[in-house]
Every structure is written in structure tokens, then in C-alpha cells.
Amino acid sequence: MPEKKDELITLAHGAGGKKMDELLSESIMPWLTNDSGEIPLSDLDDSSVNENIVFTTDSHTVKPIFFPGGDIGSLAVSGTINDLLALGGEPLALSLAIVVPEGFPLGDLERILESISGILKKEGFPITTGDTKVVEKGDIDEPILTTSGIGKRHPLLNKNMEFAGGRNTRWLSDNNLEPSDKIIVTGSIGDHGITILSEREGYGFGGDVRSDVSALTEVMNEALRVGGVASVKDPTRGGLANSLNEWAYKSSVGIEVREKDIPLKGWVSSASDMLGIDPLEIGNEGKFVMAVHPCRAKKVLDSVRKTDDGKDAAIIGEVKEDLEGVVLKTEVGGKRILETPVGDPVPRIC
């Protein structure tokens, strides 16, 4: 590997998209690449699988740590649960490591833990191990949470496979897409990133501003119960644009999506226009993007819409054999390439 002693890491290297891909492929993965297991680390899916155990881990440095709709605690556990679900795992247990700066209010720490406890009670599984560290004041500005999760193969995956067009969907990996698959997004996009930006910078985009942080267990159960789901992604850093491009690259297919069908709240659209950022590149923390066999897509959509987190779900496009990359069909009827973003335009959203 070439030496890069004089290069410095920037925020863009941790924001999803091209810069983060470069950091992973050129400076991190060469030291860690492991091709063992059914879904190995080198696949860079939302989780990995080894001997039927699904495993994932995340560190969380969101700023601010409290925001409308959630906090760093609900964000941490929801994100880890969703990563397990996205690959076709059924979560079993989580770990939690907390690094707290000296002088941090104890009441705020307990507020974060209360948030975590509420989600885990609702989901029905525990934190089984963890660690706590306190560092000198000034070394970090806010707590950092690291959550890991383990799970097993989801019991509904066998039923799901019956309607997946004969392909191998033992796991819902990124390379499972085939031409004619329909693309479903389970709700409006950009809510979380715009909420974080509004709170951090004091923009005050209105009383409706609220993060979409949520554990999507019910959404996944409803989709798998219908069947035909080929792949699922958790469109966090880099947003919808990054997720679709990862799919297109790993499955060697083209994807066309229709701008008019992508769910977008008015305040997200207005804020994005005002700030000159693309809402398709903004991170989400309570949405899935699903690739579904065409014969089951409408039924999956109807089933997902019955849930609280999926009521705004929509079919936004499909996988194409005669395309390369991702193409966005605009509201005025034109088409443009939807490229992999350099990075999420809102740093430290998770």
C-alpha cells in the first residue's frame, strides 16, 4: 500500500459516499479484509454473517445529542437493530459502551439511558454486556456511544424465499438485485439529517421538524411475511443516493427512480432548497429501502403501509437491465445520473 503520511482525515471521510469509500478501500480494509463467513466483512453489507450468527457494530457521535424525535441513545440502539434487520437477521441482544467527558451532567446521562431502555423493552431483548469510560474534560465534547448487536436468521426468511423469483435470498445482501425488481422506500427521506442541521445551527425550520429515528422491526416483519424481498438497505450516511449506488455497483445492475414518487416532507424540501443541498443525499435513521420481486411489490407496499413507521411508503422505481448506475427521472420528465455523493452534506448525524 502506498504511504500517505502527509494526508489528513477530514469530516467527509466519515460521512458516507465517495470519500468514505476511499478511506475504507485504501486505508482500512487492506488491513482487515476477511472473506470468511457466509456474508463476510469484505462484502461491506449492513451486517456480517458467520455460522448463522448476524453481527454488527456502530459508534455514535451525533451532535447535538438531544434533538426533536430522539437522542443519541435511541439513535444508537435503533441503528444497530436496523442493521441486523436489513440483512435478514432477527435481533437477540446488544452491547453498549459509553465514553463520557468529565463534567457531563448525570441527569442527561440517565435521560439517554432511559431512552435506550424504552426501546429495548418495546423490542423485547436486552443489553447483555457493556463498558463505561470517563475521559478528561476537553478531550471530547459530548458522550460517544458504541453499540453492537447479534442476531439469528429471521424466521420469516424461508417464507420470503418462496416468492423471490427462484434466487438465493437466504440473506438480504446488497448483491441480490435482478432486473424488474421494484424499489420501495418505507417513508419520507431526509427527516433526520435536516432535523440535526436545524438543531445544530439554530435554523428553526418550523414546528414540524422531527427526526425519523426508529427501530423498524414491525416494518421488516410485515415485508417478510408477504415475501419476495430480495435486498434491504438502511439509508443512513449518504442517504438514498448512496444506498442506490451501492446496490447498483454490488449487483451489477442499473436502477431508475422517479423523483415525483420519492416521499419528501414539505419542510425537508424547503430546507434543502434554502441550503442548496440534495435531500436524496441526506441521512435517515428510520427508513428502509427494499428491492422486491415485481409480483410481490404491491402486496409488500400495502403491508408495510399498515405500520406506524411505514405509512408513507412508496414504490419509487425499478431495477433495469439496460442501464448503468442510478438514473433519476425528474419531475419535469428529464433524466439525470444520480451519482454517489462525495459525503453526506450534514456531518455528525449519527
C-alpha positions in Angstrom: 0.0 0.0 0.0 1.3 3.5 -0.8 2.3 5.6 2.2 0.1 8.5 3.0 1.9 10.1 5.9 1.1 13.6 4.9 -2.6 13.2 4.2 -5.1 14.2 6.8 -8.6 12.8 7.6 -11.5 15.2 7.1 -15.1 15.1 8.2 -16.0 14.0 4.6 -14.1 10.7 5.2 -16.8 9.7 7.8 -19.9 11.0 6.0 -20.6 8.1 3.7 -20.2 8.4 -0.1 -17.0 8.5 -2.2 -14.6 9.9 0.4 -15.6 7.3 2.9 -15.3 4.6 0.3 -11.8 5.7 -0.4 -10.9 5.6 3.3 -12.3 2.1 3.7 -10.9 0.6 0.5 -7.5 2.2 0.6 -6.6 2.6 4.2 -8.8 0.4 6.4 -9.9 -2.7 4.5 -6.4 -3.8 3.3 -5.5 -4.4 7.0 -8.8 -6.0 8.0 -10.3 -7.8 4.9 -11.7 -11.1 5.9 -13.5 -13.3 3.3 -14.6 -15.9 5.8 -18.3 -16.4 6.7 -21.5 -16.5 4.7 -21.6 -12.7 4.5 -18.0 -11.6 5.2 -16.6 -8.2 6.2 -15.3 -7.6 2.7 -18.9 -7.5 1.4 -19.5 -4.3 3.3 -23.1 -5.0 4.0 -25.1 -3.6 6.9 -24.0 -6.6 9.0 -21.9 -9.7 8.6 -22.8 -13.4 9.0 -20.7 -16.2 10.4 -22.0 -19.6 11.3 -25.6 -18.3 11.1 -24.8 -15.5 13.6 -25.6 -12.0 12.3 -23.3 -9.4 13.8 -22.9 -5.6 13.5 -21.4 -2.7 15.4 -21.7 1.1 15.3 -20.2 4.1 17.1 -22.4 7.2 17.5 -21.1 10.8 17.8 -24.3 12.8 16.8 -24.2 16.5 17.5 -26.4 17.7 19.3 -27.1 14.6 21.4 -30.7 15.6 22.1 -33.0 16.6 19.2 -36.7 16.5 18.3 -37.7 12.9 17.9 -34.8 11.3 19.7 -31.4 11.4 21.2 -28.0 9.7 20.9 -29.4 6.7 22.9 -32.4 6.0 20.8 -30.3 6.6 17.7 -27.6 4.1 18.8 -29.9 1.2 19.6 -32.3 1.8 16.7 -29.4 2.0 14.2 -27.9 -1.3 15.4 -31.3 -3.1 15.4 -32.0 -1.8 11.8 -28.6 -3.0 10.6 -29.3 -6.5 11.8 -32.8 -6.5 10.3 -31.6 -5.2 6.9 -29.6 -8.3 6.3 -32.4 -10.6 7.3 -31.5 -11.0 10.9 -33.7 -11.3 14.0 -32.0 -9.3 16.8 -31.2 -11.2 20.0 -29.1 -8.9 22.1 -27.0 -5.7 22.1 -23.9 -4.4 23.8 -23.4 -0.8 24.9 -20.1 1.0 25.5 -20.2 4.6 26.8 -17.4 7.2 26.8 -18.4 10.3 28.8 -16.5 13.5 29.3 -15.7 14.7 32.8 -18.3 17.3 33.9 -21.2 15.9 31.8 -24.5 16.2 33.7 -25.5 12.9 35.3 -29.2 13.7 34.7 -28.5 13.9 30.9 -26.7 10.5 31.0 -29.7 9.0 32.8 -32.1 10.6 30.2 -30.1 8.9 27.4 -30.2 5.5 29.2 -34.0 5.9 29.8 -34.4 6.3 26.1 -32.4 3.2 25.4 -34.3 1.2 28.0 -37.6 2.2 26.5 -36.7 0.9 23.0 -35.3 -2.3 24.3 -38.4 -3.0 26.4 -40.5 -2.4 23.3 -38.4 -4.6 21.2 -38.1 -7.4 23.8 -34.4 -8.0 24.1 -31.6 -6.8 26.4 -28.3 -5.1 26.7 -26.2 -8.1 27.7 -22.7 -6.6 28.1 -21.1 -3.2 28.1 -18.3 -0.8 29.2 -18.2 2.7 30.7 -15.3 5.2 30.5 -14.9 8.8 31.7 -12.2 11.0 30.0 -10.7 14.3 30.9 -12.8 17.4 30.3 -12.0 18.8 26.9 -10.8 15.5 25.3 -14.3 15.0 23.8 -17.2 17.5 23.8 -20.1 15.0 24.2 -20.6 11.3 25.0 -19.7 8.7 22.4 -21.8 5.5 22.4 -20.8 2.2 20.7 -23.5 -0.4 20.3 -23.0 -3.9 18.8 -25.8 -6.4 18.0 -26.1 -10.1 17.4 -29.0 -11.9 15.8 -30.0 -15.1 14.1 -31.6 -15.8 10.7 -35.1 -14.3 10.7 -37.7 -17.0 11.0 -39.8 -15.4 8.1 -36.9 -15.6 5.6 -37.9 -19.1 4.5 -41.4 -17.8 3.6 -39.9 -14.8 1.9 -37.8 -17.0 -0.3 -40.9 -18.7 -1.7 -41.8 -15.5 -3.6 -38.3 -14.3 -4.5 -38.3 -15.5 -8.1 -36.1 -18.5 -7.5 -33.0 -16.6 -6.5 -31.0 -17.2 -3.3 -32.3 -14.9 -0.7 -31.1 -16.7 2.3 -29.8 -13.3 3.3 -30.9 -9.9 2.0 -27.5 -8.9 0.8 -26.6 -6.0 -1.5 -25.8 -8.2 -4.5 -29.3 -9.8 -4.7 -30.9 -7.4 -7.1 -32.2 -8.5 -10.5 -33.8 -6.7 -13.4 -37.5 -5.8 -12.9 -37.2 -5.7 -9.1 -39.2 -2.8 -7.7 -37.6 -0.3 -5.3 -39.6 0.6 -2.2 -38.7 3.3 0.3 -40.6 2.9 3.6 -41.3 6.6 4.2 -40.2 10.2 3.7 -36.5 10.8 3.3 -34.1 13.4 4.8 -36.1 13.9 8.1 -33.2 13.0 10.4 -30.4 15.0 8.7 -32.5 18.2 8.3 -33.6 17.9 12.0 -30.0 17.6 13.2 -28.9 20.5 11.0 -31.8 22.7 12.2 -31.0 22.0 15.9 -27.2 22.4 15.5 -27.3 25.6 13.5 -30.5 27.1 15.0 -32.2 27.5 11.6 -35.7 27.0 13.1 -37.3 25.3 10.1 -40.6 25.1 11.9 -42.6 23.1 14.4 -42.9 20.0 12.3 -39.2 19.3 12.2 -38.6 15.9 13.8 -36.1 13.1 13.3 -37.4 9.7 12.0 -35.3 7.7 14.5 -37.0 4.3 15.0 -36.3 0.6 15.2 -38.0 -0.9 12.1 -38.8 -4.4 13.4 -42.5 -4.2 12.6 -41.8 -2.9 9.1 -39.5 -5.8 8.3 -41.8 -8.4 9.8 -44.7 -7.2 7.6 -42.5 -7.2 4.4 -41.1 -10.6 5.0 -44.5 -12.1 5.9 -45.6 -11.1 2.4 -42.4 -12.4 0.8 -40.4 -11.5 -2.3 -38.0 -9.2 -0.6 -34.5 -9.5 -2.3 -32.4 -6.9 -0.5 -32.8 -4.2 2.1 -30.7 -1.2 3.0 -30.6 1.2 5.9 -30.0 4.6 4.1 -28.1 6.4 6.8 -25.0 8.5 5.8 -25.1 9.5 2.2 -28.8 8.9 2.1 -30.9 7.3 -0.6 -28.4 8.3 -3.3 -25.6 6.4 -1.7 -27.7 3.3 -1.0 -29.0 3.0 -4.5 -25.5 3.4 -5.9 -24.1 0.7 -3.6 -26.8 -1.6 -4.8 -26.2 -0.9 -8.5 -22.5 -1.5 -8.1 -22.6 -4.7 -6.0 -25.4 -6.3 -8.1 -24.1 -5.1 -11.4 -27.4 -3.6 -12.4 -28.9 -0.2 -13.3 -31.6 1.4 -11.2 -34.1 4.1 -12.3 -36.1 6.0 -9.7 -38.8 8.6 -10.2 -38.4 11.9 -8.4 -42.1 12.5 -8.2 -42.7 9.2 -6.3 -40.0 9.7 -3.6 -41.7 10.7 -0.3 -40.5 14.0 0.9 -42.0 16.2 3.6 -42.5 19.9 2.8 -40.2 21.2 5.5 -37.4 18.9 4.3 -37.9 20.1 0.7 -38.0 23.7 1.7 -34.9 23.5 4.0 -32.9 21.6 1.3 -33.8 24.3 -1.3 -32.8 27.1 1.1 -29.5 25.5 2.0 -28.7 24.2 -1.5 -28.3 20.6 -0.5 -29.8 17.5 -2.2 -32.3 15.7 0.1 -31.5 12.4 -1.7 -28.0 12.6 -0.1 -29.2 13.3 3.4 -29.1 10.6 6.1 -32.1 8.8 7.5 -32.4 6.8 10.8 -35.9 5.3 10.5 -36.3 4.2 6.9 -35.5 1.1 4.8 -35.0 0.9 1.0 -36.2 -2.5 -0.3 -35.7 -4.3 -3.6 -38.7 -6.6 -4.1 -39.7 -9.1 -6.8 -42.3 -7.4 -9.1 -45.0 -9.9 -8.4 -45.0 -9.1 -4.7 -44.1 -5.4 -4.6 -47.7 -4.1 -4.4 -48.5 -6.5 -1.6 -45.3 -5.7 0.3 -46.1 -2.0 -0.1 -49.7 -2.4 1.2 -48.5 -4.5 4.2 -45.7 -2.0 5.1 -48.2 0.9 5.0 -50.2 -0.7 7.8 -47.3 0.1 10.2 -46.7 3.4 12.0 -43.2 3.7 10.5 -44.2 2.6 7.0 -47.5 4.6 6.4 -45.8 6.8 3.8 -44.0 4.0 2.0 -43.9 4.2 -1.8 -42.6 2.3 -4.9 -40.1 4.8 -6.4 -38.5 2.9 -9.2 -37.2 -0.4 -10.5 -34.0 -2.3 -11.5 -33.2 -2.0 -15.2 -31.1 -4.3 -17.4 -30.3 -1.6 -20.0 -29.0 1.0 -17.6 -25.7 1.6 -15.8 -25.6 3.1 -12.4 -28.5 5.1 -11.0 -30.8 7.3 -13.1 -33.3 9.8 -11.6 -36.3 10.6 -13.8 -37.1 14.2 -12.8 -40.5 15.7 -12.2 -40.3 17.7 -15.5 -39.7 14.5 -17.5 -35.9 14.7 -17.9 -33.3 12.2 -16.6 -30.1 12.7 -14.8 -27.4 10.5 -13.3 -27.8 10.2 -9.6 -24.2 9.8 -8.5 -22.7 8.5 -5.3 -22.3 11.6 -3.1 -18.9 12.7 -2.0 -20.3 12.6 1.5 -23.4 13.4 3.5 -23.8 17.2 3.4 -24.7 17.1 7.1 -21.8 15.8 9.2 -22.1 14.0 12.6 -25.7 13.0 12.1 -25.2 9.6 13.8 
